[in-house]
Amino acid sequence: ECSSLVETLRDNPFDAIITHEPASSLPAAYPSALVPVLGSTLASENTPAVQEWSEAIAEASGHDTLAFLSNLTDRIFSECTMEVREEGKPQSAPETLSLRRGACRDVAVLFIDACRAQGLAARFVSGYSIHGPEEITEQELHAWAEVYLPGAGWRGYDPSLGLATSDGHIALVSAPSHELAAPTTGSFRGTGARSGMKYSIRLSTEDVARSD
């Protein structure tokens, strides 16, 4: 049994200032010193369908990086039907784009691939969100994406909720791919072997006064 008190500090997700001009427009470019560090978060399968879709959103955004990220979040949220799928790896980005439906991890992967198609470093995040219907008292693991913006650092976007993330999201792990962010992994050998996991998670919020 684990109990934690987590203080989240980002109350404004839109205060990003990009300090490297080539990263402020698309396709984005990073300082040469950062490219080796960001390499695994820049790698993309670059499928034609996702590339063309991403480029259309970039063009509609005037190839402005911050506008693209907001519009991409909105497009996925408004065009895809969100569903709950408790188990299984994410769908591929082309599959989610074709189906226009998926779980939070599916649309996070689509968001990541669309960003990488525009030269933006993006990674998969797993954690919790306080946002959701009030009648929900049991929380599930949630997934979203983060994009690296020079001068602003890693900034989160949650296409399943249509939000730029702020103090309502609690990140547990971030990684270049969903495989590296899996909460549990393992295997078993032998006949008749079975595995199972039960859990119960509850999140509550409170305002904490602080002085700067």
Disulfide bonds with the S-S distance in Angstrom:
none
